[in-house]
Amino acid sequence: MSQTLFILENNQQVGPLSTQDIGAMIQAGRVNGETFCWGDGMPNWQPLRTVLPQLFQAAPAPVAPVQAAPAAAFQGATQFEVLRTEYYKMPKITIQQAEVVLEAGALHYMVGNIEIEVQTPSAGGFIKSKLTGERAVKPVYRGSGTIFLEPTFGEVNILELRGETWILDRGAFLACDRSITVDMYTNKAISGLFGGEGFFQTSVAGHGKVMYNAPGPVETLQLNNEVLTVDGSFAVARTGNLDFRVEKATKKLFSSWASGEGFVNVFRGTGTVLIAPVPNRFVTLINEFGGLHAAISRIGK
């Protein structure tokens, strides 16, 4: 078979690959006859031994863990990119017989044979969306082509999930692979009230890529049974195993008030926190002049 194929390696889609490429991967022990593959014209994912039997006739394939076949909805491949200009960043997603999930209203334009599916949210999801300001409906884009999201002055980043759960700040989610489960995460009452993060945030879990935005360059902090204290709401994302609380900056309420710190966001445990402590210059200008414009508008009334 001369066609190019996509394979599933460590639960990640890799490709397109030629027969020669796959042969080299077999020799290196990266894949074996039970590794699933898919190509144009194939109705579903099939073992490499079935699709390319000639590669397994000379010698037995190296032993590797048997992987479960992906669902038919996850066929094909996706590529997440960020196009950068002097002022803007524009997210770009290329899909080939695949599906991605976008934040409602994030689409700028798209090219190709792509369908949009919108599922009606549950009553609970609708109520949560009203409380959080997050969109309850996250449309699914299916087919082959290129999708461009709205350009932004902020930063756009790509997060690779390998089975873990992440909690994203409100408004940070942009798009993800269809294999990712997107839900709402409920913060503890006092954390939602005083922390600046709100009662609800977005959780993402599974295997695949997640695209998110941030007000400035992102720093990665690895906590090893440690405590991170943040005075502000610039923690963009955290792994779900971390404990998040809002606490007084000092043990006594008056001391917290006198210190000028008041309440702070506290992350405890072992995991990863992504922070954007310094907004980029364009976001800073928007925030400053946006507030000035609003003040002038109120004076003129």
C-alpha positions in Angstrom: 0.0 0.0 0.0 1.6 3.3 -1.1 -0.8 5.7 0.8 0.3 7.6 3.8 -1.0 6.6 7.2 -1.6 8.0 10.6 -0.7 5.8 13.6 -1.6 5.9 17.3 1.6 6.0 19.3 1.3 6.4 23.1 -2.3 7.6 22.6 -1.1 10.4 20.3 -1.9 10.6 16.6 1.4 10.7 14.5 1.5 11.3 10.8 1.1 11.3 7.9 3.8 8.6 7.5 5.0 6.7 4.5 5.4 2.9 4.4 9.2 3.5 4.7 8.7 5.7 7.8 6.5 3.1 9.5 9.1 0.4 8.7 11.8 2.4 10.4 9.5 2.8 13.4 9.0 -0.9 13.6 12.7 -1.6 13.5 13.2 0.9 16.3 10.6 -0.8 18.4 8.3 2.2 18.6 5.3 0.4 17.0 4.4 -3.2 16.3 1.8 -5.1 14.4 -1.0 -4.4 16.9 -0.5 -0.6 16.7 -3.6 1.0 15.1 -3.4 3.1 12.0 -5.7 5.0 9.7 -5.5 6.4 6.2 -7.7 8.0 3.6 -10.4 5.7 2.4 -10.3 3.4 5.5 -13.6 3.1 7.4 -11.9 2.8 10.8 -8.6 2.3 12.6 -7.0 -1.1 12.0 -3.8 -2.9 13.2 -0.7 -2.2 11.1 -0.3 -6.0 10.6 -3.6 -6.0 8.7 -2.9 -2.9 6.6 0.8 -3.5 5.9 1.3 -7.2 6.2 4.5 -7.1 4.1 6.3 -5.3 6.9 5.8 -8.2 9.3 6.7 -11.2 7.2 10.5 -11.1 7.6 10.8 -11.2 11.4 8.5 -11.1 14.4 7.7 -7.6 15.5 9.1 -6.3 18.8 6.7 -6.7 21.8 4.9 -3.6 22.7 1.8 -2.9 24.8 -1.5 -3.4 23.0 -3.4 -0.1 22.5 -7.1 0.3 22.4 -8.6 1.4 19.1 -9.7 5.1 19.2 -13.3 5.9 18.7 -14.4 6.5 15.1 -15.0 10.2 15.9 -11.3 10.8 16.6 -10.0 9.6 13.2 -7.5 11.6 11.3 -5.1 14.3 12.7 -5.0 17.8 14.1 -2.4 20.4 14.2 -2.5 23.4 16.5 -0.4 26.5 15.6 -0.1 30.2 16.6 0.5 32.7 13.9 2.4 35.7 15.2 2.6 39.3 13.9 4.1 42.4 15.5 0.9 43.1 17.3 -1.4 40.1 17.1 -1.5 36.4 17.8 -3.9 34.3 15.7 -4.7 30.6 16.6 -4.7 28.3 13.6 -6.0 24.7 13.7 -5.6 22.3 10.8 -7.8 19.1 10.8 -7.7 16.1 8.5 -10.7 13.9 8.9 -10.8 14.9 12.6 -12.8 16.9 15.1 -11.9 19.7 17.5 -13.9 21.7 20.1 -13.9 25.5 20.1 -15.0 28.1 22.6 -18.3 29.5 21.3 -17.7 32.7 19.3 -14.0 32.0 18.9 -14.2 31.3 15.1 -12.6 34.0 12.9 -12.9 32.1 9.5 -12.3 28.6 8.1 -11.4 27.0 4.8 -12.2 23.4 3.7 -15.0 20.8 4.1 -15.8 21.4 7.7 -19.2 21.0 9.5 -20.2 22.6 12.8 -22.2 20.6 15.4 -23.8 22.3 18.3 -25.2 20.2 21.2 -27.9 21.6 23.4 -26.5 21.9 27.0 -28.2 20.3 30.0 -30.2 22.4 32.4 -27.3 22.3 34.9 -24.8 23.3 32.3 -27.0 26.3 31.3 -27.3 27.5 34.9 -23.6 27.2 35.4 -22.9 29.2 32.3 -25.1 32.0 33.5 -23.3 32.0 36.9 -19.8 31.9 35.4 -20.1 33.9 32.2 -18.6 30.9 30.3 -20.4 29.7 27.3 -22.5 26.5 27.9 -22.2 25.5 24.3 -18.8 24.6 22.8 -19.3 23.7 19.2 -17.6 20.7 17.5 -15.9 21.3 14.1 -15.6 18.1 12.0 -14.0 17.4 8.7 -10.9 18.5 6.8 -9.6 22.0 6.5 -8.1 25.0 8.4 -9.8 26.9 11.2 -8.6 30.4 12.2 -9.6 31.8 15.6 -10.1 35.4 16.5 -6.8 37.2 16.8 -5.8 38.6 20.2 -3.3 41.0 21.7 -2.6 38.5 24.5 -0.6 35.3 24.4 -1.8 32.0 23.0 -0.3 28.7 24.2 -0.8 25.0 23.6 -1.0 22.5 26.4 -0.3 18.8 25.8 -2.4 16.5 28.0 -1.3 12.9 28.6 -4.2 11.7 30.8 -4.0 14.4 33.5 -6.6 17.0 34.4 -6.0 20.8 34.3 -8.0 23.7 35.7 -8.0 26.8 33.4 -8.7 30.3 34.5 -12.1 31.8 33.4 -12.0 32.8 29.7 -8.7 31.0 29.1 -10.0 28.1 27.1 -9.9 28.5 23.3 -10.0 25.0 21.6 -9.0 21.4 22.1 -8.9 18.0 20.5 -12.2 16.1 20.5 -10.5 13.5 22.7 -10.4 16.1 25.6 -13.2 16.2 28.1 -14.2 19.8 28.8 -16.2 20.6 31.9 -16.8 23.2 34.6 -14.9 23.0 37.9 -16.4 24.2 41.1 -14.2 26.1 43.5 -14.8 26.1 47.2 -17.2 28.9 48.3 -14.7 31.3 49.9 -12.2 30.7 47.1 -14.8 31.6 44.5 -15.9 34.7 46.5 -12.6 36.3 47.3 -10.1 34.7 45.0 -10.8 36.6 41.7 -11.1 33.2 40.0 -14.9 32.9 40.5 -16.9 29.9 41.7 -16.5 28.0 38.5 -13.5 27.5 36.2 -13.0 25.3 33.1 -11.5 21.8 33.6 -9.9 19.8 30.7 -8.9 16.2 31.0 -7.7 13.3 28.7 -5.2 12.9 25.9 -4.6 15.6 23.3 -3.9 19.3 22.8 -5.6 22.3 24.5 -5.2 25.8 23.2 -5.6 28.6 25.8 -4.9 32.3 26.1 -3.1 34.4 28.7 -2.6 38.1 29.3 1.1 37.8 29.1 4.1 35.4 28.8 3.5 32.2 30.8 5.9 30.9 33.4 5.8 27.2 34.5 6.2 26.6 38.2 6.7 23.0 39.4 5.6 22.4 43.0 7.0 19.4 44.9 4.9 19.3 48.0 5.3 23.0 48.3 3.1 26.1 48.7 2.6 28.9 46.1 1.1 32.1 47.2 -0.2 34.5 44.6 -1.5 38.0 45.2 -3.8 38.4 42.2 -5.6 36.3 39.6 -2.7 35.8 37.2 -2.5 32.0 37.7 -3.7 30.9 34.2 -3.8 27.1 34.8 -3.0 24.4 37.3 -3.0 20.6 37.4 -6.1 19.2 39.0 -4.3 17.5 41.8 -3.3 20.7 43.5 -5.3 22.1 46.4 -6.5 25.7 45.7 -7.7 28.0 48.5 -8.1 31.7 49.2 -6.6 32.6 52.6 -5.7 35.6 54.6 -2.2 36.9 53.9 -1.5 36.7 57.7 -3.0 34.7 60.5 -5.0 37.6 61.9 -7.5 39.5 59.8 -6.4 42.9 61.1 -2.8 42.1 60.3 -3.8 41.1 56.7 -5.6 44.4 56.3 -2.8 46.4 57.8 -0.2 44.7 55.6 -2.2 45.8 52.5 -2.3 42.2 51.2 -5.7 41.1 52.4 -6.6 37.7 50.8 -4.2 35.7 48.6 -4.6 32.7 46.4 -2.7 29.7 47.7 -1.8 26.5 45.8 -0.6 23.4 47.8 0.8 20.0 46.9 2.7 18.5 44.0 1.9 19.6 40.5 2.2 22.4 38.0 1.0 26.0 37.9 1.1 28.3 34.9 1.3 32.0 35.8 1.4 35.2 33.7 2.6 37.7 36.3 3.5 40.4 33.7 0.8 41.3 31.1 2.2 42.1 27.7 2.3 45.8 26.7 -0.7 45.6 24.4 -2.9 44.1 27.1 -1.7 46.7 29.6 -2.5 49.5 27.2 -6.0 48.1 26.6 -6.7 47.8 30.3 -5.4 51.3 31.0 -7.0 53.2 28.2 -10.1 51.1 28.4 -10.7 52.2 31.9 -9.9 55.8 31.0 -12.4 55.7 28.1 -15.1 54.3 30.4 -14.4 57.1 33.0 -14.6 59.8 30.3 -17.8 58.3 29.0 -19.4 58.5 32.5 -18.3 62.1 32.9 -19.9 63.1 29.6 -23.3 61.7 30.7 
